[in-house]
Amino acid sequence: MESQKQYDMRSRKEAYAHETEINSASLAERKEAQANWLDAMQNRPEVIADRLEWLLHGNYGRGEMMQARDIVMSPRMNRVAALSQRVALWEWLTPGQMAIAAWKKLTPAQQESLALKITRVIKKYEKAIKENE
């Protein structure tokens, strides 16, 4: 029987393999994914916040969830950027560098609005963690 630690390691490896597949998609597929990600950021930022909640609750897989939780637990990093890239990867199948390039196409007001929504999800998740300790 697999221990929890072994299960977690296997889950992380599977998430990494899935990420590699996404990053290896054809350029046309990656550009389409990037365009869809940009559209979501511009027109449906609340959906991005919802998908972040899904990610943090394991809807995309345990390894993917553990990656997101690691980011939440690292307050010194730019968690908004890192988590938005994870959501772009897992929901919109957009590689990290392409997600960053799409973010840079947003207006400052759009960036601020989306960052606020993501920050709210982070704070809500941190609160839930503290309540469960």
N, C-alpha and C positions, 0 to 999 in steps of 0.2 A: 504494500500500500504506500502511496506517495505521501510524504510529509507535507505540511503546509509550506515549509520553506522551498521544497522541491517544486511544488505546485506554483508558487509565486515566481520562481526562476523560469519555469517552463512558460508561464504566461507572459513574462517579460520578453523571452526569446521569440515567442509567437508574435507579439506586438511589433518587435523589431523587424521580423521577417515580413510582416504585412506592410510596414512602413517602407521597406526596401522595394516591395512590389509596386507601391504607389509611386515612389520616386523613379522607378524604372519604366513607367508607362510611356507610351508614345508622346512625342511633343504635342501633337494635336490634342490628345486626351488631357494632358497637363494644362494646356492653354485653355481648353474648354472648362476644366475644373477651376482654374484661376478666375475666369470670367464669371462663373457662377458664384464663386466666393466673393468677388468684388460686388456683384449684384446684391448678395445677401447683406454685406456690410453696409451698402448704401441704402437699401430699401427695406431690410428686415432684421435690424440689429437685435430685436427681441427674440428672434428665432436662434440667433447665435448664443444668446444668454441661456435659452432653454437647452440647447445642445451641450453647452458647457455643464449644466446641471446633469444632463444625461451621462456625460463623460465621467463626472465625479461620482456618479452612482453606479458605474459599471456597465452601462448599456452597450458600450462598444467592446467590452471585454475586460477581463481582470488586468491584464498587462497594460492596456491603454489607461485604465483607471489609475493604476499604480503610478504611471508616469505623471498624470495630472496631479495626483495627490502629492507626489514629490515636489512638484512646482509650487503648489499651495503652501507646503511646509518650508519653503525657501523664501522668506520675506525680503531678503536682500537682493533678489533678482527681479527683473522686470516681469512680474507674474502675468500682467495683462497681455504683454506681447507673447510670452511663451505659451500661455493657455489659448490665446486666439489662434496661434499657429497649430496647436494640437487639435483644436476644433476644426480648423480648415483642413487638416490632414485627414482626420477620421470621418468627418461628415461630408466634406466637399471633395475629398481625395486630392487636395492641393498640397504639393510639397512645400516645405518651410520657406525656402527662398522665394518661391512664387507667391506665397501668402504675404510675405514681407513687401514684395514689390506692389502687390495689390493694395496693401494698407497705405502705402505712400501715395496712392492715387486719390485717397480720400481727402476731403477738405479738413482743415483743423477742427471745425465744428462737428463733422461726422466722426473724426477720430475721438474727440472728447466724449461724445455721446456714447459711442460703443465702449470706450474704456470705462465709463461710469457704469454701464450695464454689467460688464465683466467684473468690475470691482465689487459690485453688489453681490454677485454670485460668490465671489471669493469670501467676502465677509460673512455671508450667510453660512457658508460651508465651515469656516473657521469657528463660528459660534456653535454649530452643531457638534463639531469635534470636541470643543471645550465642555459642552453639556454632557457628552457621553464619557468623559474621563472620570 
